[in-house]
Amino acid sequence: MRFLTIDGESQATIEIKKSVFICHIAPINNYDEGLTYVKNVASRYTDARHNCYSFLTRDGGQKFSDNGEPQGTAGVPMTEVIKKRGITDVACVVTRYFGGIKLGTGGLAAAYSQAVKEAIDHSVIVEKAESILRTVTMGYNEYQSMLHAVETFGATVEPPLYDQEVTLKFFYPVERDEEWQEKERQLFGGKVRTTVAGTDYKIYKNND
């Protein structure tokens, strides 16, 4: 499974008719992290009239709130912006400081949408893929050849651990696992010890 998300938290602030809208957006891994992020951001702006939010997860989970704004003027427009940008595993909170001039339902929806759009524009969009986490332990004679094989394969390598032997940890998309196993057999046979630590969602460049 592959999907687009953002790398790190971003923020954007806009002002419309003296009302200030502050959007925070950040990557999350699951529904509970979304709830936690919303609470954490809202706790920084307890003096604001509204802390509206939206978050989506890759498994289809989502939650949004108008937080006291007229129904349908904040949470839904925020969610639609996220979906249109094709990203998931993100949570965003838009804090509004009321400026004394009413914006109307259409104006509110446009303002909340614009705040999220600008925060996403300030974000780094990346691709995540479900990945194999593999560990290979080998003698020093095999290390340079293994490192070259891993790098030319396109795997992402973590710093090696040097002891009596060398341990190399790296990851690559799950759909390439059979390809790697065949490559490892051809190059090293039984000269290395290889294990899979599990799977996780890892960031890749968009052209990988």
N, C-alpha and C positions, 0 to 999 in steps of 0.2 A: 504494500500500500504506500502510495506517495501523495503528498498534499503540500500546499503552500501555507506558510505561516510567517510570523515576523521574528526577528532576532533581537531580543532586548526590548526594554520599555521605551516608549516615545510619548511626547506631550505636544499639544498645540493649544493656543489660546486665541479666541476671536472675540470681538466686541460688536454687538448689533443693538442699535438704539439704547445705548448705555448699559445693556445687560452683558455681562462677561461670561463666556462659556469656556471652561477649561477641560480639555479631554486628555485623559491618560489611557494608554493602551499597552498591553503587555502579553507575551506568550504564556499559555497555561498548558498543562498536560492532561487535566481532567476536570470534571464538573466541580469537585470540591475545591480545587485550586481557584476556579473561577469565583466561587462564593467568597473565598478568603481574600482574593485580590480586591473585589468590590468593597468588602468591609474595611480593608486597610486603607484604600484610597478615600472612602467616605469619612473615615475617622480623622483625616487630615483637614477636612473642610466641614466641620460640624456647624460653622457659622453660616454656611450657605443655605439658601432656600431649598435647592434641589440637588441631589446626587443621583442622576439617572444612569442606567447601565444596560449593558448587553454582553453576553458571552456565548461562544459556540465551541463545541468540541468535535473532533473528527468522527466520533461514534454517533453523531446526530444529536447529542445533548445541547440544549440551549436554554437560556433564561434571560429575561429582560424586564425592565421596570420603568414606568414613567415617574415614579417617586414624587407624586403629588401634582405633576403637570397634567393638563387635560388628557384624557385617555387617547392613546394612539399618536401623541405628538412627539414622543422622545424614544422610548424603547424600541418600537417597531421601526421607525426610520433609521435608527442607529444600526439595528440588525440588518436591514436591507443594504446599507452601505457595505457592511462587512461581507455579506454574501456576494454582492456584485463585484467586489474586488477579488473574489475567489480564494479568500483565506479562511482558515479555521484554527482551532486551538488558540483562540485569542479572547481576551476580556477587555472591555473598555468602560470607562466611567466618564460621564460628562457632568461637571459641576457647574451650576448656574448661580451667579450672583445677580439678582433682579435689579434692573436699573431704573425702575419706576414707570417705564413705558410698556404697555402690553403689546405683544407681537401678534396675537391671534394664532389660531391653530395652524394655519399654513406657515406663518412666519416661524413658529416654534419648531415645526418639523424640519423646515429648511435650515434653521440655525443648528439644531442638534446633528443633522446630517453633515453640514459643512464642517463642524468641529471634528467629527470622526474622520471625514475625508482628509482633512489637513494633518491629523495625527498619523494616519496611515501613510500619507505622502512623506512624512518625516521618518518613517520606519524603514528598516532594511527587510525586504521580503525575501525569504529563502524557501528552499524545498526541503522537506523532511521525508525520509523513506525508512520503512521498517528494515532493520539491519541486523546482520549476524555479528556478534561480538566474539572474535576468535583469539585464542592464545596459543602461540607456538613456542616451545622450548627446544633449544638446540645447542650444539657445540659451537665454539667460536669459528671453526672451519666452515660451517654452513651459514653463519650469520649474514655476511655481506651478500651472498647469493639469494638468501631468503628476503632480505630487505629490498633488494633490486626487484625480485619477483612480486613482492607485495606492492611496491610503488608503481611498477609498470602495469599492474592489474587495476590500479586506480583506487585501492583501498586507502582509508585514512588511518595513519599510523600514530600510535601513542609513543612517548619516550620509552626506549628499551630499558629493561632491568638487567644489570650486569652482576653476575655472581660466578659460581663455578661453571655455569652455563649462561646463555643469554635467553631472556624471555621477551618475546615481542607480542604486543597486543595491538589489534587493528580491527576495523569494521568495514563492511561493504553491504550493499542491498541484498536482501534475502533471496531475490530471484537469481542472483549470480552464485549461489552457494555451490551448486553442482559443478559449475565452471571452475571455481577455485579449487575444489577438492581434486578434480582431475589434473589441474595444473600442479598442485602440490605432489600428487602421486608421481607424475611424470618426472618432476625435477628432483624430488628428494626421497621417494620411496619410503622406507622405514627409518630414515636418518633423523627425523624430528618427531617430537611428541606434540600433537595438536589436539586442542579441546575447544568446545563451544561453551561460552559462559552464559549464553542466552541471547535474547533479542531486545532491541530497543529502537526508538525512533531517533535518527541522527540527521544532522543538517548536512546538506550537500549544495554545491553550486548549482544554479538553475540549469546549466548546460551539461551536467553529468548524467 
